[in-house]
Amino acid sequence: MASHPHLLQVLAFLGSSVLLVPLFQKLGLGSILGYLAAGILIGPQGAQLIIDLKAVQNLSEFGVVFLLFLIGLELQPRKLWAMKRTLIGFGGLQILFCTIVLGLLVRPLGASWNSSWVAGFALSLSSTAFALQSLSERKVLNTEFGRSSFAILLMQDVAAIPALAIIPSLGLISASTPEVNWLGALGILLGLMILNYTLMGPFLRQVASLRSRELFTGVTLTIVIGVSFLMEHVGLSMALGAFVAGVLLSESEYRHELEADLEPFKGLLMGLFFLSVGMSVNLALVFKNPLLIISATMLYMMAKGSIIYGVGRILKLSGLASQNLAAYITQGGEFAFVIFGVGKNSQVLTEDISQLLTVIVTLSMVLSPFVIVLNAKIESWRTAHKPQKDWDRFEDANSDIIIAGFGRFGQIFGRILRAQDIGFTAIDHDSEQIELLRKFSHKVYYGDASRKEILDAAGAEKAKYLILAVDDVETSKEIAQIAKDHFPHLKVFARARNRQHVFELMDRGITHVRRETFESSLLLTKELLVELGYPSERARSIIERFHVHDELMLKEQYKLRHDQKLFLDVSRQGMQQLAQVLREDQTQTYIEQKNEDQTSEPLP
């Protein structure tokens, strides 16, 4: 027993998580609330199975570190630059308005003006961990409001860094307050950029060539923790360091393998982070002034949610998207705890205000999953009770071809078929789009092709072909499943967003699938090669080789899609094989050209 003093704590962490997280997921409340409940249960204010909260918080911080590294891997620098307007627009306005309004709300608590602005800024921040986990769980991160949420969260994390350096100057600066070494930070950033563009690629290739999964995982952890340590050493946050490292490695050919290696660590440590938040809830303060704490938390979330909703509307988001945006990021953030600590140490914030605001932010995190669930219920209710235009009545729906989705992709089919006097029945669910198309004499029916009765009315029983051209991936899969289950005689020609979408359509028995941007990208690449000086025939040969190779790789990857290790290995081997084939093809072309030139020379 004495030789393993932490065994009970590890068992408490795992046991409570295994019991409560699936239960809360089953109830539709999400995994985050399950971790929070587990933290309250086993923490210092519950069963006291874990008392050393500081140690847990220090370890759980790596969950946020790994999360931001993985986010960075998904953001190539060019994508980040392309987001600059969104970052400054959504993120900047949200921080500015929330700081002013929430600062004014803190003022009556007896805070000075400096204290009020610091508290308002801290309260304006949202939880990256909570929001991104919730957006990912509900598969809405790639929606319009999901991308806006991410922009706000990213801008908040960036803005928090200089704030930590400025806040101490507003009060009586404490010797314990960390100072940011901006020169050192700039040097580290430049060094990382040089290292990334010179040595990192060859180094990772050498590590990968050893085919040791454990070694590659160790290298990945070393990179993330090493950069985080360097950033913390100069006074910046570990999370920002991890994000920077992720962005720099986002162009690496080993990006997907880095993601695969870190995912288990991220998941486990994120769970520990949410547990630590649950443990840190000051129940004594809540029980002492329950009405004040609950009222203040509700006022905080309502005020912040209203401001976020207003920012969404100002920047032209729809009412529903703005509502969802507010629901997902209305809670307080983990950076608020850091700012409260710095503010207290430098005597900008008093002990009483700091403790009160810490409890409010923590409770807002606890309530956040309930807000998201309630928002989803309200959205469902509004959708169910919203008066909708009746679907069109299908007249003369006896064509051999049905086109589901008549946007940019479906209209290409329509124009070519009409030019050949081939009849078809087109369906789309966007009433505004249909009104516009009808002005150009396109006959398109208003209906939802993901409903069996609509396909029935469109003549699916007698039709021979279904063109699956809808843009939304989930709707596409639903239509494919209906076609497979109820109209197996239909030959489906499907549009796919990406490789994963192709795999999911192939799972439903669809073989005629084309990625929506693949062929156009190849054609444009061919034009670039010709512009670079390649003979037209050579450029065409390269593109054809790549096309054939990629289609074969797609089929191989489909067979291995459930084994990420083999999937990555086959993908990497395929790229190496393609490079070798193109080199051999280039050599053969050169030899043939040389022989041809020699043959054509006149005899002496």
Order of alpha helices (4+ residues) and beta strands (2+ residues): alpha-alpha-alpha-alpha-alpha-alpha-alpha-alpha-alpha-alpha-alpha-alpha-alpha-alpha-alpha-alpha-alpha-alpha-beta-alpha-beta-alpha-beta-alpha-beta-alpha-beta-alpha-beta-alpha-alpha-alpha
